[in-house]
Amino acid sequence: MAPKSKNTENVNAKLGLVMKSGKYSLGYKSTVKALRAGKAKLVIIAGNTPVLRKSELEYYAMLSKTQVYYFNGGNNELGTVCGKLFRVGTLAILDAGDSDILSTL
């Protein structure tokens, strides 16, 4: 496996801080609900998300003027970074908490 870049480790650390101190919603359905309600501040999409689902999330993010970040790893890696023992395809950050992830991405 190739060594991770400094930026990837930085994003992973900030995402872990959001999981501890902020508010978020995991999964496709709850992410779409947060986007439609206008509550999402940032949407993170795993690298192996299906194209149709990804384009739908991009469309809702564009309508709600929400920033989208494309995670380099797959949904297994995103779940691990979030500290969960299951796969996470998409997540919406509702409140960053102590993390400054919204200003750096």
C-alpha positions as CSV (number, residue, x, y, z in Angstrom):
1,M,0.0,0.0,0.0
2,A,1.3,3.5,-0.9
3,P,2.1,5.8,2.0
4,K,-0.6,8.3,2.9
5,S,-0.1,11.9,2.2
6,K,0.0,14.5,5.0
7,N,-3.3,16.0,3.8
8,T,-5.1,12.7,4.1
9,E,-4.0,12.1,7.6
10,N,-5.0,15.7,8.5
11,V,-8.5,15.2,7.1
12,N,-8.8,11.9,9.0
13,A,-7.8,13.5,12.3
14,K,-10.2,16.4,11.8
15,L,-13.0,13.9,10.9
16,G,-12.3,12.0,14.1
17,L,-12.6,15.2,16.1
18,V,-16.0,15.9,14.4
19,M,-17.1,12.4,15.5
20,K,-16.2,13.2,19.1
21,S,-17.4,16.8,19.5
22,G,-19.7,17.6,16.6
23,K,-23.0,16.6,15.1
24,Y,-23.2,14.4,12.0
25,S,-25.5,12.0,10.2
26,L,-24.2,8.8,8.6
27,G,-25.7,7.1,5.6
28,Y,-27.3,8.1,2.3
29,K,-30.9,8.6,3.5
30,S,-30.1,10.7,6.5
31,T,-27.6,12.7,4.4
32,V,-30.2,13.5,1.8
33,K,-32.7,14.5,4.5
34,A,-30.1,16.9,6.0
35,L,-29.3,18.4,2.6
36,R,-33.0,18.9,1.8
37,A,-33.6,20.5,5.2
38,G,-30.6,22.8,4.7
39,K,-28.9,21.6,7.9
40,A,-25.7,20.0,6.3
41,K,-22.6,22.1,6.3
42,L,-20.3,19.5,4.5
43,V,-21.0,16.2,2.7
44,I,-18.3,13.6,2.6
45,I,-18.7,10.9,-0.1
46,A,-16.6,7.7,-0.1
47,G,-14.6,6.8,-3.2
48,N,-16.5,3.7,-4.1
49,T,-20.0,5.2,-4.0
50,P,-22.1,4.3,-7.0
51,V,-22.2,7.0,-9.7
52,L,-26.0,7.6,-9.6
53,R,-26.0,8.0,-5.8
54,K,-23.0,10.3,-6.0
55,S,-24.6,12.5,-8.7
56,E,-27.8,12.7,-6.7
57,L,-25.9,13.8,-3.6
58,E,-24.0,16.4,-5.7
59,Y,-27.3,17.7,-7.0
60,Y,-28.8,18.1,-3.6
61,A,-25.6,19.7,-2.3
62,M,-25.7,22.2,-5.2
63,L,-29.3,23.1,-4.5
64,S,-28.5,23.7,-0.8
65,K,-25.1,25.4,-1.5
66,T,-23.3,22.8,0.6
67,Q,-19.6,21.9,0.1
68,V,-18.8,18.3,-1.0
69,Y,-15.6,16.5,-0.2
70,Y,-14.6,13.3,-2.0
71,F,-12.9,10.8,0.4
72,N,-9.9,9.1,-1.2
73,G,-10.6,5.6,0.4
74,G,-13.7,3.4,0.1
75,N,-16.6,3.0,2.4
76,N,-14.7,0.6,4.6
77,E,-11.9,3.1,5.2
78,L,-14.4,6.0,5.8
79,G,-16.2,3.9,8.4
80,T,-12.8,3.2,10.1
81,V,-11.9,6.9,10.1
82,C,-15.3,7.7,11.7
83,G,-14.5,5.2,14.4
84,K,-17.3,2.9,13.4
85,L,-17.2,-0.9,12.9
86,F,-19.4,-0.7,9.8
87,R,-19.1,0.8,6.3
88,V,-20.0,4.4,5.8
89,G,-20.7,5.5,2.2
90,T,-21.7,9.1,2.9
91,L,-21.9,11.4,5.8
92,A,-23.2,14.9,6.4
93,I,-21.5,17.2,9.0
94,L,-24.2,19.2,10.7
95,D,-22.0,20.9,13.3
96,A,-18.2,20.7,13.2
97,G,-17.8,21.0,17.0
98,D,-14.2,21.7,18.0
99,S,-12.9,20.8,14.5
100,D,-12.0,23.3,11.8
101,I,-12.8,20.9,9.0
102,L,-15.2,23.3,7.4
103,S,-12.6,26.0,6.8
104,T,-9.8,23.8,5.7
105,L,-11.6,21.7,3.0
